[in-house]
Amino acid sequence: MEDYFIEDEFLFEEHELMNLGYEIVIGNMSYEQVLDETGHFVIFPFDPTSIEKSDIRNLEEYFASVDDFEKAIILRDFDFTNLKNFRNDNGRNRSNCGNV
């Protein structure tokens, strides 16, 4: 089978992807911006069009495990009512999500 994607075109380093996921959750970037700015195929650590409470908890656990406690604390204290900012009426992510 022919390989359609060159490995260098993928962005799949775990720490970098978790950082991108963090930026999306706290509202610094939209997933569309990530795709535009990376120039790579991105494998997100969660579905960026429908972020769930469990996704945020997984990010929190990850950052605590790599001793990035500042991010872990921000995620721990995340206001889950902000999750509604990640969805429009169709359940899809909006471009501008509210900050924590």
N, CA, C and O atoms as a printed pandas DataFrame, in Angstrom:
     atom_number atom_name residue_name chain_id  residue_number  x_coord  y_coord  z_coord
0              1         N          MET        A               1    0.844   -1.195    0.000
1              2        CA          MET        A               1    0.000    0.000    0.000
2              3         C          MET        A               1    0.877    1.242    0.000
3              4         O          MET        A               1    1.859    1.320    0.739
4              5         N          GLU        A               2    0.526    2.183   -0.811
5              6        CA          GLU        A               2    1.320    3.391   -0.933
6              7         C          GLU        A               2    1.119    4.291    0.283
7              8         O          GLU        A               2    0.009    4.429    0.795
8              9         N          ASP        A               3    2.201    4.891    0.728
9             10        CA          ASP        A               3    2.145    5.780    1.887
10            11         C          ASP        A               3    1.792    7.189    1.406
11            12         O          ASP        A               3    2.585    7.822    0.709
12            13         N          TYR        A               4    0.597    7.686    1.777
13            14        CA          TYR        A               4    0.120    8.976    1.282
14            15         C          TYR        A               4    0.611   10.161    2.087
15            16         O          TYR        A               4    0.571   11.297    1.614
16            17         N          PHE        A               5    1.073    9.905    3.297
17            18        CA          PHE        A               5    1.528   10.998    4.134
18            19         C          PHE        A               5    2.972   10.774    4.537
19            20         O          PHE        A               5    3.349    9.684    4.966
20            21         N          ILE        A               6    3.757   11.793    4.398
21            22        CA          ILE        A               6    5.143   11.741    4.831
22            23         C          ILE        A               6    5.162   11.977    6.332
23            24         O          ILE        A               6    4.463   12.860    6.829
24            25         N          GLU        A               7    5.952   11.200    7.059
25            26        CA          GLU        A               7    5.960   11.279    8.524
26            27         C          GLU        A               7    6.184   12.701    9.015
27            28         O          GLU        A               7    5.577   13.104   10.007
28            29         N          ASP        A               8    7.028   13.465    8.356
29            30        CA          ASP        A               8    7.322   14.825    8.804
30            31         C          ASP        A               8    6.113   15.750    8.714
31            32         O          ASP        A               8    6.109   16.818    9.325
32            33         N          GLU        A               9    5.097   15.361    7.969
33            34        CA          GLU        A               9    3.909   16.189    7.839
34            35         C          GLU        A               9    2.955   16.030    9.016
35            36         O          GLU        A               9    1.998   16.793    9.149
36            37         N          PHE        A              10    3.208   15.053    9.861
37            38        CA          PHE        A              10    2.352   14.819   11.018
38            39         C          PHE        A              10    2.936   15.483   12.249
39            40         O          PHE        A              10    4.153   15.533   12.428
40            41         N          LEU        A              11    2.071   15.983   13.077
41            42        CA          LEU        A              11    2.472   16.533   14.365
42            43         C          LEU        A              11    1.900   15.601   15.414
43            44         O          LEU        A              11    0.698   15.609   15.679
44            45         N          PHE        A              12    2.782   14.786   16.018
45            46        CA          PHE        A              12    2.252   13.807   16.951
46            47         C          PHE        A              12    3.105   13.635   18.197
47            48         O          PHE        A              12    2.994   12.618   18.882
48            49         N          GLU        A              13    3.953   14.607   18.502
49            50        CA          GLU        A              13    4.721   14.511   19.735
50            51         C          GLU        A              13    3.798   14.824   20.901
51            52         O          GLU        A              13    3.180   15.887   20.939
52            53         N          GLU        A              14    3.705   13.906   21.846
53            54        CA          GLU        A              14    2.692   13.983   22.904
54            55         C          GLU        A              14    2.701   15.319   23.641
55            56         O          GLU        A              14    1.649   15.940   23.793
56            57         N          HIS        A              15    3.845   15.766   24.094
57            58        CA          HIS        A              15    3.870   16.979   24.907
58            59         C          HIS        A              15    3.398   18.198   24.106
59            60         O          HIS        A              15    2.657   19.038   24.615
60            61         N          GLU        A              16    3.830   18.277   22.872
61            62        CA          GLU        A              16    3.410   19.408   22.032
62            63         C          GLU        A              16    1.895   19.369   21.789
63            64         O          GLU        A              16    1.229   20.404   21.806
64            65         N          LEU        A              17    1.366   18.172   21.564
65            66        CA          LEU        A              17   -0.083   18.042   21.345
66            67         C          LEU        A              17   -0.869   18.380   22.601
67            68         O          LEU        A              17   -1.923   19.012   22.526
68            69         N          MET        A              18   -0.368   17.967   23.744
69            70        CA          MET        A              18   -1.051   18.305   24.998
70            71         C          MET        A              18   -1.027   19.818   25.225
71            72         O          MET        A              18   -2.009   20.392   25.696
72            73         N          ASN        A              19    0.083   20.458   24.893
73            74        CA          ASN        A              19    0.146   21.917   25.010
74            75         C          ASN        A              19   -0.848   22.589   24.078
75            76         O          ASN        A              19   -1.493   23.568   24.455
76            77         N          LEU        A              20   -0.976   22.070   22.862
77            78        CA          LEU        A              20   -1.969   22.628   21.937
78            79         C          LEU        A              20   -3.381   22.414   22.473
79            80         O          LEU        A              20   -4.225   23.305   22.383
80            81         N          GLY        A              21   -3.635   21.229   23.032
81            82        CA          GLY        A              21   -4.944   20.968   23.642
82            83         C          GLY        A              21   -5.229   21.935   24.773
83            84         O          GLY        A              21   -6.349   22.427   24.910
84            85         N          TYR        A              22   -4.220   22.208   25.582
85            86        CA          TYR        A              22   -4.351   23.167   26.682
86            87         C          TYR        A              22   -4.716   24.549   26.139
87            88         O          TYR        A              22   -5.628   25.200   26.650
88            89         N          GLU        A              23   -4.010   24.991   25.115
89            90        CA          GLU        A              23   -4.275   26.311   24.528
90            91         C          GLU        A              23   -5.700   26.407   23.995
91            92         O          GLU        A              23   -6.330   27.460   24.090
92            93         N          ILE        A              24   -6.203   25.322   23.441
93            94        CA          ILE        A              24   -7.583   25.315   22.943
94            95         C          ILE        A              24   -8.561   25.400   24.106
95            96         O          ILE        A              24   -9.509   26.185   24.065
96            97         N          VAL        A              25   -8.335   24.593   25.148
97            98        CA          VAL        A              25   -9.262   24.556   26.287
98            99         C          VAL        A              25   -9.339   25.896   26.990
99           100         O          VAL        A              25  -10.431   26.355   27.328
100          101         N          ILE        A              26   -8.186   26.538   27.219
101          102        CA          ILE        A              26   -8.241   27.801   27.959
102          103         C          ILE        A              26   -8.620   28.982   27.077
103          104         O          ILE        A              26   -8.791   30.097   27.570
104          105         N          GLY        A              27   -8.753   28.743   25.773
105          106        CA          GLY        A              27   -9.261   29.778   24.889
106          107         C          GLY        A              27   -8.216   30.653   24.230
107          108         O          GLY        A              27   -8.559   31.674   23.635
108          109         N          ASN        A              28   -6.943   30.277   24.320
109          110        CA          ASN        A              28   -5.897   31.063   23.659
110          111         C          ASN        A              28   -5.882   30.843   22.150
111          112         O          ASN        A              28   -5.451   31.716   21.397
112          113         N          MET        A              29   -6.354   29.677   21.709
113          114        CA          MET        A              29   -6.378   29.346   20.286
114          115         C          MET        A              29   -7.626   28.523   20.000
115          116         O          MET        A              29   -8.153   27.850   20.886
116          117         N          SER        A              30   -8.089   28.583   18.769
117          118        CA          SER        A              30   -9.137   27.664   18.325
118          119         C          SER        A              30   -8.442   26.516   17.599
119          120         O          SER        A              30   -7.286   26.639   17.194
120          121         N          TYR        A              31   -9.142   25.417   17.439
121          122        CA          TYR        A              31   -8.499   24.316   16.728
122          123         C          TYR        A              31   -8.247   24.681   15.266
123          124         O          TYR        A              31   -7.308   24.170   14.655
124          125         N          GLU        A              32   -9.070   25.554   14.706
125          126        CA          GLU        A              32   -8.838   26.005   13.336
126          127         C          GLU        A              32   -7.517   26.773   13.244
127          128         O          GLU        A              32   -6.768   26.614   12.280
128          129         N          GLN        A              33   -7.237   27.603   14.248
129          130        CA          GLN        A              33   -5.968   28.332   14.272
130          131         C          GLN        A              33   -4.792   27.376   14.371
131          132         O          GLN        A              33   -3.773   27.566   13.707
132          133         N          VAL        A              34   -4.931   26.353   15.196
133          134        CA          VAL        A              34   -3.859   25.361   15.340
134          135         C          VAL        A              34   -3.572   24.717   13.998
135          136         O          VAL        A              34   -2.413   24.594   13.601
136          137         N          LEU        A              35   -4.608   24.309   13.302
137          138        CA          LEU        A              35   -4.424   23.669   12.000
138          139         C          LEU        A              35   -3.771   24.621   11.003
139          140         O          LEU        A              35   -2.883   24.226   10.247
140          141         N          ASP        A              36   -4.217   25.880   11.006
141          142        CA          ASP        A              36   -3.655   26.868   10.087
142          143         C          ASP        A              36   -2.194   27.172   10.390
143          144         O          ASP        A              36   -1.383   27.309    9.475
144          145         N          GLU        A              37   -1.859   27.276   11.668
145          146        CA          GLU        A              37   -0.523   27.723   12.061
146          147         C          GLU        A              37    0.522   26.617   12.075
147          148         O          GLU        A              37    1.706   26.901   11.891
148          149         N          THR        A              38    0.124   25.363   12.286
149          150        CA          THR        A              38    1.116   24.299   12.363
150          151         C          THR        A              38    1.597   23.855   10.992
151          152         O          THR        A              38    2.760   23.486   10.830
152          153         N          GLY        A              39    0.717   23.887   10.012
153          154        CA          GLY        A              39    1.100   23.405    8.696
154          155         C          GLY        A              39    1.285   21.893    8.661
155          156         O          GLY        A              39    1.892   21.365    7.729
156          157         N          HIS        A              40    0.769   21.195    9.663
157          158        CA          HIS        A              40    0.887   19.747    9.767
158          159         C          HIS        A              40   -0.499   19.135    9.954
159          160         O          HIS        A              40   -1.473   19.825   10.255
160          161         N          PHE        A              41   -0.554   17.822    9.765
161          162        CA          PHE        A              41   -1.727   17.084   10.199
162          163         C          PHE        A              41   -1.582   16.934   11.705
163          164         O          PHE        A              41   -0.533   16.503   12.184
164          165         N          VAL        A              42   -2.610   17.281   12.452
165          166        CA          VAL        A              42   -2.527   17.275   13.908
166          167         C          VAL        A              42   -3.461   16.210   14.462
167          168         O          VAL        A              42   -4.629   16.130   14.083
168          169         N          ILE        A              43   -2.929   15.395   15.365
169          170        CA          ILE        A              43   -3.729   14.408   16.066
170          171         C          ILE        A              43   -3.972   14.974   17.462
171          172         O          ILE        A              43   -3.104   14.902   18.331
172          173         N          PHE        A              44   -5.144   15.530   17.664
173          174        CA          PHE        A              44   -5.466   16.166   18.942
174          175         C          PHE        A              44   -5.651   15.116   20.033
175          176         O          PHE        A              44   -6.030   13.981   19.742
176          177         N          PRO        A              45   -5.386   15.484   21.288
177          178        CA          PRO        A              45   -5.579   14.542   22.392
178          179         C          PRO        A              45   -7.053   14.345   22.758
179          180         O          PRO        A              45   -7.371   13.559   23.651
180          181         N          PHE        A              46   -7.950   15.056   22.072
181          182        CA          PHE        A              46   -9.393   14.944   22.267
182          183         C          PHE        A              46  -10.066   15.524   21.042
183          184         O          PHE        A              46   -9.407   16.116   20.187
184          185         N          ASP        A              47  -11.363   15.358   20.954
185          186        CA          ASP        A              47  -12.109   15.919   19.834
186          187         C          ASP        A              47  -12.257   17.424   20.071
187          188         O          ASP        A              47  -13.030   17.828   20.939
188          189         N          PRO        A              48  -11.542   18.253   19.327
189          190        CA          PRO        A              48  -11.589   19.698   19.581
190          191         C          PRO        A              48  -12.914   20.342   19.192
191          192         O          PRO        A              48  -13.141   21.516   19.487
192          193         N          THR        A              49  -13.783   19.593   18.537
193          194        CA          THR        A              49  -15.096   20.144   18.182
194          195         C          THR        A              49  -16.131   19.878   19.260
195          196         O          THR        A              49  -17.247   20.394   19.197
196          197         N          SER        A              50  -15.763   19.072   20.249
197          198        CA          SER        A              50  -16.716   18.718   21.302
198          199         C          SER        A              50  -15.939   18.360   22.569
199          200         O          SER        A              50  -15.799   17.185   22.908
200          201         N          ILE        A              51  -15.443   19.364   23.254
201          202        CA          ILE        A              51  -14.604   19.141   24.429
202          203         C          ILE        A              51  -15.479   18.785   25.626
203          204         O          ILE        A              51  -16.460   19.467   25.919
204          205         N          GLU        A              52  -15.112   17.718   26.302
205          206        CA          GLU        A              52  -15.851   17.199   27.445
206          207         C          GLU        A              52  -15.075   17.433   28.740
207          208         O          GLU        A              52  -13.873   17.695   28.720
208          209         N          LYS        A              53  -15.772   17.336   29.845
209          210        CA          LYS        A              53  -15.146   17.467   31.156
210          211         C          LYS        A              53  -14.010   16.458   31.319
211          212         O          LYS        A              53  -12.961   16.790   31.870
212          213         N          SER        A              54  -14.212   15.243   30.847
213          214        CA          SER        A              54  -13.180   14.203   30.961
214          215         C          SER        A              54  -11.924   14.571   30.165
215          216         O          SER        A              54  -10.819   14.202   30.563
216          217         N          ASP        A              55  -12.072   15.281   29.063
217          218        CA          ASP        A              55  -10.909   15.728   28.286
218          219         C          ASP        A              55  -10.057   16.686   29.107
219          220         O          ASP        A              55   -8.829   16.607   29.107
220          221         N          ILE        A              56  -10.728   17.584   29.799
221          222        CA          ILE        A              56  -10.017   18.561   30.622
222          223         C          ILE        A              56   -9.337   17.868   31.793
223          224         O          ILE        A              56   -8.212   18.215   32.154
224          225         N          ARG        A              57  -10.007   16.897   32.384
225          226        CA          ARG        A              57   -9.410   16.136   33.495
226          227         C          ARG        A              57   -8.194   15.349   33.009
227          228         O          ARG        A              57   -7.198   15.256   33.726
228          229         N          ASN        A              58   -8.260   14.784   31.807
229          230        CA          ASN        A              58   -7.109   14.066   31.249
230          231         C          ASN        A              58   -5.928   15.001   31.030
231          232         O          ASN        A              58   -4.783   14.639   31.305
232          233         N          LEU        A              59   -6.206   16.201   30.536
233          234        CA          LEU        A              59   -5.135   17.192   30.382
234          235         C          LEU        A              59   -4.543   17.560   31.739
235          236         O          LEU        A              59   -3.325   17.661   31.887
236          237         N          GLU        A              60   -5.406   17.758   32.719
237          238        CA          GLU        A              60   -4.942   18.094   34.065
238          239         C          GLU        A              60   -4.013   17.003   34.597
239          240         O          GLU        A              60   -2.942   17.304   35.124
240          241         N          GLU        A              61   -4.412   15.757   34.464
241          242        CA          GLU        A              61   -3.587   14.639   34.933
242          243         C          GLU        A              61   -2.264   14.574   34.187
243          244         O          GLU        A              61   -1.221   14.307   34.784
244          245         N          TYR        A              62   -2.308   14.816   32.885
245          246        CA          TYR        A              62   -1.073   14.799   32.102
246          247         C          TYR        A              62   -0.100   15.860   32.608
247          248         O          TYR        A              62    1.065   15.560   32.867
248          249         N          PHE        A              63   -0.569   17.087   32.749
249          250        CA          PHE        A              63    0.338   18.161   33.156
250          251         C          PHE        A              63    0.859   17.955   34.577
251          252         O          PHE        A              63    1.999   18.313   34.871
252          253         N          ALA        A              64    0.051   17.392   35.447
253          254        CA          ALA        A              64    0.540   17.058   36.792
254          255         C          ALA        A              64    1.622   15.984   36.706
255          256         O          ALA        A              64    2.596   16.024   37.458
256          257         N          SER        A              65    1.458   15.023   35.792
257          258        CA          SER        A              65    2.424   13.925   35.672
258          259         C          SER        A              65    3.769   14.376   35.123
259          260         O          SER        A              65    4.787   13.726   35.364
260          261         N          VAL        A              66    3.784   15.488   34.384
261          262        CA          VAL        A              66    5.056   16.007   33.853
262          263         C          VAL        A              66    5.519   17.224   34.656
263          264         O          VAL        A              66    6.361   18.001   34.204
264          265         N          ASP        A              67    4.954   17.372   35.852
265          266        CA          ASP        A              67    5.330   18.431   36.787
266          267         C          ASP        A              67    5.103   19.843   36.253
267          268         O          ASP        A              67    5.815   20.771   36.638
268          269         N          ASP        A              68    4.131   20.014   35.384
269          270        CA          ASP        A              68    3.742   21.348   34.926
270          271         C          ASP        A              68    2.502   21.726   35.742
271          272         O          ASP        A              68    1.375   21.726   35.248
272          273         N          PHE        A              69    2.762   22.047   37.007
273          274        CA          PHE        A              69    1.679   22.237   37.962
274          275         C          PHE        A              69    0.884   23.511   37.708
275          276         O          PHE        A              69   -0.293   23.580   38.064
276          277         N          GLU        A              70    1.496   24.509   37.107
277          278        CA          GLU        A              70    0.743   25.730   36.798
278          279         C          GLU        A              70   -0.425   25.421   35.862
279          280         O          GLU        A              70   -1.550   25.862   36.100
280          281         N          LYS        A              71   -0.155   24.663   34.798
281          282        CA          LYS        A              71   -1.225   24.295   33.866
282          283         C          LYS        A              71   -2.208   23.339   34.533
283          284         O          LYS        A              71   -3.418   23.453   34.335
284          285         N          ALA        A              72   -1.693   22.396   35.324
285          286        CA          ALA        A              72   -2.574   21.436   36.006
286          287         C          ALA        A              72   -3.546   22.161   36.933
287          288         O          ALA        A              72   -4.721   21.801   37.004
288          289         N          ILE        A              73   -3.070   23.164   37.631
289          290        CA          ILE        A              73   -3.935   23.915   38.551
290          291         C          ILE        A              73   -4.974   24.722   37.786
291          292         O          ILE        A              73   -6.136   24.780   38.191
292          293         N          ILE        A              74   -4.570   25.337   36.694
293          294        CA          ILE        A              74   -5.529   26.087   35.877
294          295         C          ILE        A              74   -6.628   25.155   35.375
295          296         O          ILE        A              74   -7.805   25.513   35.391
296          297         N          LEU        A              75   -6.244   23.965   34.932
297          298        CA          LEU        A              75   -7.232   22.993   34.463
298          299         C          LEU        A              75   -8.074   22.455   35.606
299          300         O          LEU        A              75   -9.271   22.225   35.434
300          301         N          ARG        A              76   -7.467   22.248   36.778
301          302        CA          ARG        A              76   -8.215   21.777   37.948
302          303         C          ARG        A              76   -9.316   22.776   38.302
303          304         O          ARG        A              76  -10.426   22.386   38.666
304          305         N          ASP        A              77   -9.001   24.062   38.191
305          306        CA          ASP        A              77   -9.929   25.122   38.564
306          307         C          ASP        A              77  -10.803   25.594   37.401
307          308         O          ASP        A              77  -11.522   26.585   37.526
308          309         N          PHE        A              78  -10.741   24.891   36.278
309          310        CA          PHE        A              78  -11.494   25.274   35.092
310          311         C          PHE        A              78  -12.992   25.328   35.402
311          312         O          PHE        A              78  -13.534   24.417   36.028
312          313         N          ASP        A              79  -13.641   26.375   34.970
313          314        CA          ASP        A              79  -15.080   26.545   35.149
314          315         C          ASP        A              79  -15.790   25.782   34.034
315          316         O          ASP        A              79  -15.822   26.227   32.887
316          317         N          PHE        A              80  -16.354   24.634   34.383
317          318        CA          PHE        A              80  -16.957   23.778   33.376
318          319         C          PHE        A              80  -18.178   24.392   32.711
319          320         O          PHE        A              80  -18.636   23.893   31.683
320          321         N          THR        A              81  -18.707   25.457   33.275
321          322        CA          THR        A              81  -19.793   26.142   32.570
322          323         C          THR        A              81  -19.266   26.764   31.286
323          324         O          THR        A              81  -20.041   27.071   30.379
324          325         N          ASN        A              82  -17.928   26.954   31.203
325          326        CA          ASN        A              82  -17.327   27.465   29.971
326          327         C          ASN        A              82  -17.364   26.448   28.837
327          328         O          ASN        A              82  -17.141   26.813   27.683
328          329         N          LEU        A              83  -17.642   25.180   29.137
329          330        CA          LEU        A              83  -17.704   24.180   28.073
330          331         C          LEU        A              83  -18.763   24.523   27.039
331          332         O          LEU        A              83  -18.625   24.179   25.865
332          333         N          LYS        A              84  -19.817   25.197   27.472
333          334        CA          LYS        A              84  -20.837   25.584   26.500
334          335         C          LYS        A              84  -20.264   26.528   25.452
335          336         O          LYS        A              84  -20.809   26.626   24.353
336          337         N          ASN        A              85  -19.170   27.229   25.772
337          338        CA          ASN        A              85  -18.540   28.128   24.810
338          339         C          ASN        A              85  -17.841   27.380   23.687
339          340         O          ASN        A              85  -17.484   27.975   22.670
340          341         N          PHE        A              86  -17.641   26.068   23.865
341          342        CA          PHE        A              86  -16.975   25.276   22.850
342          343         C          PHE        A              86  -17.947   24.694   21.838
343          344         O          PHE        A              86  -17.520   24.018   20.902
344          345         N          ARG        A              87  -19.230   24.934   21.995
345          346        CA          ARG        A              87  -20.210   24.334   21.112
346          347         C          ARG        A              87  -21.202   25.377   20.624
347          348         O          ARG        A              87  -21.592   26.283   21.362
348          349         N          ASN        A              88  -21.594   25.234   19.387
349          350        CA          ASN        A              88  -22.707   26.046   18.918
350          351         C          ASN        A              88  -23.944   25.159   18.940
351          352         O          ASN        A              88  -23.914   24.092   19.553
352          353         N          ASP        A              89  -24.994   25.554   18.311
353          354        CA          ASP        A              89  -26.243   24.787   18.350
354          355         C          ASP        A              89  -26.094   23.399   17.735
355          356         O          ASP        A              89  -26.870   22.498   18.054
356          357         N          ASN        A              90  -25.111   23.216   16.862
357          358        CA          ASN        A              90  -24.889   21.917   16.229
358          359         C          ASN        A              90  -23.899   21.063   16.999
359          360         O          ASN        A              90  -23.542   19.977   16.542
360          361         N          GLY        A              91  -23.442   21.530   18.165
361          362        CA          GLY        A              91  -22.479   20.774   18.937
362          363         C          GLY        A              91  -21.056   20.922   18.443
363          364         O          GLY        A              91  -20.173   20.174   18.862
364          365         N          ARG        A              92  -20.823   21.877   17.558
365          366        CA          ARG        A              92  -19.478   22.072   17.022
366          367         C          ARG        A              92  -18.788   23.221   17.747
367          368         O          ARG        A              92  -19.424   24.127   18.284
368          369         N          ASN        A              93  -17.468   23.147   17.738
369          370        CA          ASN        A              93  -16.633   24.140   18.387
370          371         C          ASN        A              93  -16.779   25.484   17.686
371          372         O          ASN        A              93  -16.846   25.560   16.459
372          373         N          ARG        A              94  -16.824   26.530   18.481
373          374        CA          ARG        A              94  -16.800   27.876   17.910
374          375         C          ARG        A              94  -15.361   28.351   17.849
375          376         O          ARG        A              94  -14.516   27.856   18.594
376          377         N          SER        A              95  -15.077   29.278   16.995
377          378        CA          SER        A              95  -13.712   29.733   16.816
378          379         C          SER        A              95  -13.149   30.441   18.033
379          380         O          SER        A              95  -11.978   30.262   18.365
380          381         N          ASN        A              96  -13.957   31.233   18.694
381          382        CA          ASN        A              96  -13.455   31.973   19.853
382          383         C          ASN        A              96  -14.093   31.458   21.112
383          384         O          ASN        A              96  -15.271   31.697   21.379
384          385         N          CYS        A              97  -13.293   30.741   21.889
385          386        CA          CYS        A              97  -13.794   30.176   23.134
386          387         C          CYS        A              97  -13.400   31.110   24.267
387          388         O          CYS        A              97  -12.354   31.757   24.206
388          389         N          GLY        A              98  -14.220   31.184   25.286
389          390        CA          GLY        A              98  -13.941   32.044   26.430
390          391         C          GLY        A              98  -12.764   31.547   27.244
391          392         O          GLY        A              98  -12.534   30.341   27.330
392          393         N          ASN        A              99  -12.025   32.452   27.838
393          394        CA          ASN        A              99  -10.922   32.082   28.720
394          395         C          ASN        A              99  -11.453   31.539   30.028
395          396         O          ASN        A              99  -12.635   31.666   30.350
396          397         N          VAL        A             100  -10.549   30.932   30.768
397          398        CA          VAL        A             100  -10.897   30.350   32.066
398          399         C          VAL        A             100  -11.381   31.426   32.984
399          400         O          VAL        A             100  -11.727   31.149   34.132
